[in-house]
Amino acid sequence: MSEFTLNELTEKLRECAGEAENYDVDTDDVSDVPFLELGYDSLALLQVTGVLKRERGVELSDDEVIGVETPRALLEMINTNLSVKAL
């Protein structure tokens, strides 16, 4: 299964919770920008991971997702889950 990318993540965030605040996620590297600074709270992240569970079979615990602070950290969790599923 292919790696989930930052572009895919930002698209899912837009679909589930709207545009980021203070950043253009299409041109700015937001990998290490805290989700709260981007304008996304834990509910937005839970919505995104719920969609990913339905669409790609990614299963992350709510506690893990709520504790994640940056897109890079969430991508690592998603891609680790995808690689484990591929085995």
C-alpha positions in Angstrom: 0.0 0.0 0.0 1.4 3.4 -0.9 2.5 5.9 1.7 0.0 8.5 2.9 1.3 12.0 2.1 1.2 15.4 3.6 -0.9 16.6 0.6 -3.4 13.8 1.2 -3.6 14.6 4.9 -4.2 18.3 4.3 -6.9 17.5 1.7 -8.6 15.3 4.3 -8.3 18.0 6.9 -10.0 20.5 4.5 -12.8 18.0 3.7 -13.5 17.3 7.4 -12.8 20.6 9.1 -12.2 23.4 6.6 -9.2 25.5 5.6 -6.2 25.9 7.9 -5.8 29.3 9.6 -2.8 31.5 8.9 -1.1 29.0 6.5 -1.5 28.0 2.9 -1.1 24.3 3.2 -0.7 24.0 -0.5 2.6 26.0 -0.5 3.8 26.2 3.1 5.5 23.3 4.7 3.3 22.6 7.7 4.7 19.3 8.7 5.9 20.6 12.0 3.3 23.2 12.7 1.1 22.3 15.6 -2.4 21.4 14.6 -3.8 24.0 17.0 -1.8 26.7 15.3 -3.3 25.5 12.0 -6.8 25.8 13.5 -7.5 22.0 13.8 -8.5 20.6 17.2 -8.7 17.0 18.4 -12.2 16.6 17.0 -11.0 17.5 13.5 -8.2 14.9 13.8 -10.7 12.3 15.0 -12.9 13.0 12.0 -10.0 12.6 9.6 -8.9 9.3 11.2 -12.5 8.1 11.0 -12.6 8.8 7.3 -9.2 7.1 6.9 -10.5 4.0 8.7 -13.4 3.8 6.3 -11.4 4.5 3.2 -8.1 2.9 3.8 -8.5 0.6 6.8 -6.3 2.7 9.0 -7.0 1.9 12.7 -5.7 4.4 15.3 -6.9 4.6 18.8 -8.6 7.8 19.8 -6.1 8.3 22.6 -3.2 8.2 20.2 -4.8 10.6 17.8 -5.8 13.1 20.5 -2.2 13.2 21.7 -0.7 14.0 18.3 0.5 17.5 17.8 1.8 17.9 14.3 1.0 16.7 10.8 4.4 14.9 10.7 3.6 12.9 13.8 0.1 12.0 12.5 1.6 10.9 9.2 4.1 8.7 10.9 1.2 7.0 12.8 -0.9 6.6 9.7 2.0 5.2 7.6 3.2 2.8 10.3 -0.4 1.5 10.5 -0.5 1.1 6.7 2.9 -0.7 6.6 1.8 -3.1 9.3 -1.4 -3.8 7.4 0.6 -4.6 4.2 2.5 -7.4 6.0 
